[in-house]
Amino acid sequence: MLSFNEITCLSNLYAPFTNSKTACYIYERVISRNDSRLSFVQQAIDGRPSLEARAEEIEVLCSLPSSDIQLDNQTKQFIGVMVKKAIEDFGYDVDKDAPIEGFEYFRNAMIYRYRGSERLRIIDGQIVEVFREE
């Protein structure tokens, strides 16, 4: 999985987040957590947007007085990219955008579909690396 700094380098659009402590915290302590990644995959299996699994937690973090980001469109897009990077090692990729409800800022998010070529799998609730023979 990419580091936070690697994600901010993917596009000039993400450069403003390079020094954001809040964005880094969200990626490293929320999105990258194993339980979050397991939830993202389960949401994809269920045909639901993966972000739904952690949207409320992210909204709370961004609304704290100590937050250095606001949930504007650019930030929400960046959060979506972070979720994408957290789930792609499991062989999932963007399928379609879908509406989500029950959140103050997030109105839509991506549904992911299994495409194969995973580097990681979930076995008995654990994340394990896939070894491929050449």
Sequence and secondary structure as in RCSB ss.txt:
>XXXX:A:sequence
MLSFNEITCLSNLYAPFTNSKTACYIYERVISRNDSRLSFVQQAIDGRPSLEARAEEIEVLCSLPSSDIQLDNQT
KQFIGVMVKKAIEDFGYDVDKDAPIEGFEYFRNAMIYRYRGSERLRIIDGQIVEVFREE
>XXXX:A:secstr
   HHHHHTS GGGGGGTT HHHHHIIIIIITSHHHHHHHHHHHHTTS GGGGTHHHHHHHHHSTT      HHH
HHHHHHHHHHHHGGGTEEEEEEEE  S SS  EEEEEEE S  SEEEETTEEEE     
